[in-house]
Structures are given as C-alpha cells and as structure tokens.
C-alpha cells in the first residue's frame, strides 16, 4: 500500500507539474495509523489526496463479525489505500479509488482474510470516448483475473454510487467489489498461501490500473478552455458529490462514527461546492446531456454507450 | 403557518431590499404538499428560504408510533414551517428555525398532538453582544410561557446541533424542543381545547420571536467591510454546516429517506461551501476566537459569555 501511495503521488505530481502532495501522518490511539498525502491548489488538481492506513485491533468489530461467522472476538489487521482527486478544469473528471485488506486470526485457527475496493469516475462533462476508455481499461484488468468479475462489479458500482434521493449516479461508475470471494463461499483454502497470492495479484493489478484508466483523461482535458458556465456546473455536480459522500458512503459514515481520522476521511470533500434551488439544465445543452450519463449504461460492448438503451434507471425515490 | 411564512418573507425581503423570495409549490403523491419561498443572490441573503408544508396520511409512520404508544395505525396530519438563511456578509450570521405540529386521531378516541421546533444561530464571527441578544430574546419568550423551558431547550439545542465528529457545535445554539410535553406525560388533557390553545400560543410566540431575535443582527452586520480572508472563513464554516445537515440532521435524513421534496429539504444547503485539509486558525486571530463560541456557554446570566467557564465541552470524538 505504501509503495502504491508513493507511486501514485509521483504520477499525479508529474501530471500536475506545480502542486505537491504534502504528507500528514496520524496515529490511532487504539493502535496503528496512517499517512495522508494531500494536494491543494495545484495547477491541475484543485484538491485531492492519497491515504494509506494500517490498523490492528484486539477484537473484530461486531458489525464485521456479524457478516463473517467464525471471526467473533479474533484479533484483526486492516489496511487500505484510498484516493480522491478533484481537478480544477470542469472538463477534467474527478476520480476515486480505494482498495482494502482485512485479516483476522489468532494464530491457531486458519486465518480469514478478504480484499475489497474499486474505482469510479465523476465527470461534470462526460463524453463517450472518456467513459469508454475508463470502463474498457477496468474490464481489461478484470478479464485477466479469474477472481475478478467486471459485469458484476460494474453493476455493484452503479448501484452503490447512486445519490438515491436524486435518482442519479454521482458520476459514470466504474467497478466496486465488497470481497473478492463472498464470506459464505467455500473456505477450504483460507490458509492456502497460493489463494492469498492470487487475491493479492488481482488487487495489485487493480491498483496498477489507476494510472492508465484515469491519467489519460486528465491529459486530454487539463487544458480545455472553459468559462463561468462550466465552472458553475462543475460546482453544482460537486454538491451532489458531497451529498453522496455524507449521506450514503459507508466508509465515510463508518469513519465519522467510529472516530477515524477526520481530515483523512473528509479529504474526499471537494474544495468548493455549490447548491442552487431546483437547478435544471435547459434541454439540448451539454449540461442536460451530462445527466443522461448518470444512469447505468453498457460501456464495453461495441453497441454500448449513452445512445444505446439504458440498462435500467437507478432506483428513483 | 402560511401567515407566518408570508410575514417572515416580507420581513426578510424588506431587509434585503433587492432580492425577492420566489414561490415554488409542490404536492406529495400520498396527499398534501407545501410551498417553498426561496431567495438566491439577494443583496443581503446569498441563499435562503422559508418552507411550509402540510401532509395527511392514513397511518402514523411506525417510527413515530414507536415513541407514542396508542397512536398505532391512526390517521395523522402534520404541518410545519422551516427556514434557513445564509447571508452574503461573513459577519452576518446564518439562521435556522423550524416549528412543526403533529396530530393523530380517528375521531373516536381523544386526538393526540404535539408541537416541536426551535431556532439556532450560526455566526462565522460570533460576538458576545450578538449571541447574548439572540439568547436573551429566546429566554424572554420562554419565560412568558409555563410550557416553555429555556434552560432545558437551550441544552437540547447545544447537544443536537453538534458536529459530533468535530467535537464542536455548528454555531452558537439557541433553543430546541422535541415536544412541548413529553409523550409519556399525563395525557388527561389531550382532548382539552384549552391545552391545545395554550400550546399554540406558546409556539406562535416562538415564531414571532424570529424577527426580533435575528433581524437586528443582520441590520448590525449587513454592511460590515470584509475581504477574502473573512469570506474564506465563512465558506469553511459553511462546510461544517453541510456536514451537520447531511450527516446528523434528523429532519434532513428523514426527508431524504422517505421521499420528501428534495429541493425544499436541501434548501438548507449553503450556496457555496469550502473544505480544506486540517484548517486550523492561528491562535489569537478572530477565527481562532470564533472556535471558542462553538462550545456550550451560558448566555443569559450576567456573568455568562465566552470568557466565563464553559458549561461543558460537547462530546469529543
């Protein structure tokens, strides 16, 4: 995770060209801690960060034990990397990814572990080319690993990153998985080092997908000319991003409720966000077109895209 | 409630001098609806609104029935007025109030009703004079009604309007009450028209307290000179306001989860809010002084105020 953090920070600093990611470390009173690398006011990235954390505990939290029978009362170790990037240019999409690893065991019974995570893209001005590139890159990663499942993970992401009270996704999705293998699956291989290595290889390849999936979109749009109108739309979309993160995001709410490091958790907040009463873009404008992208679409089939039949509307209130 | 709305809109339009409160009505598919009066981009008020709603239903929502035995399955009627004002000038405080009435009955058993509500102030640059004026005006209202209880309601407000993950209040509080009488109190007077009239008089006087409690503070600060520094601090404090409303505010979350009118609910959002990593004002600055106000203090005793011993720190994470 640490190596992933420094590699990613280097890649993002290179493309920014001006801003650097300041380092902030924090400790958790109960054990462990983390390092947040944060950029604010860069040439490309208005605000963003890459966090890693590693935490040990004497007993698995009850909420996790409830969904993972047999882990009650065991010591645990959890580590993760998460990042959010809010570019300045309204045509450059925002990006989020997190990958996490959880392990518990007492050294006697076979240890139990799982990986989770995903990546998703939030453009204020989506284009077919950009969204196809992003999803195609994720699908290529998944297709190389039998533990990965692009169609299921893509659907999970569409559902999860939905601003339910608005009946729209916060962006154009990506992939998201709670566990590489479900907790009730056959666990005869839990102590099998080969199974762990296969999981790790799949997740490491996912982390390695961040740069090729996202950075080309930043290169493409970092210099797009824009004016007040585009900035305004970007800030309104960021308001929806805030609504999602503070009302629905499980990681954010769990962190706030359990005394995580507030600044590292809320690094996901945009630097500036706007709200306006009942804002509805005029039909036929680029902003109205953008709304069509915030519903599930197939992005990897040759016939897919925004003009194809939507897969399904996300659940309306 | 309707009369309260038009009176308050008139008072706020008068002090704004330029902006007007546009009217938006909405209907609820299950019955009832509301009217939102919204100002955006006024001379004084950057964004704000005054909502009224009135809703009937065939059956009391289970969450309410659980805390009010005997109301299960009864038809209900609910009405309320709520308002939030975000002034442009960083020295002019933001303001929130809501008052609501809930009644249920089948025409056979005695009807059950209750009133709830309150007012609170959120200054980016609090001063003793402003906060004392606000709290003194609320205390005067409460002292005139034996159903009202300033000390208890003030403490309820301090606790409720706390951004728990920050260990600070969102502002300087006010008063807040869930019910004029607790649901488990002696209810021999529930069918007593005199008791209802006494409740209504107390709440009506609360609504009448809004203008004298708040408007003088706007008059005092609407023209205060300010620069980028003060605007920046105001926007960071508005970020905390957003955090409170989306993570903790029961009315907001209940409305979003149950399909209320989204725009009327999120009228409380500021027009612009900022987030920055681990922002800490320099000691001795006005911004650092402001933080001291976001903890409970006694504001109505002669010895009270920011320099007195804090009543208690709000619960730290």
Interface residues (C-beta under 8 A of the other chain):
Chain A: X22 X24 X36 X38 X40 X47 X49 X164 X165 X166 X235 X239 X242 X243 X246 X247 X253 X256 X257 X259 X262 X263 X266 X267 X269 X270 X271 X272 X273 X274 X275 X276 X277 X278 X317
Chain B: X22 X24 X36 X38 X40 X47 X49 X164 X165 X166 X235 X239 X242 X243 X246 X247 X253 X256 X257 X259 X262 X263 X266 X267 X269 X270 X271 X272 X273 X274 X275 X276 X277 X278 X317
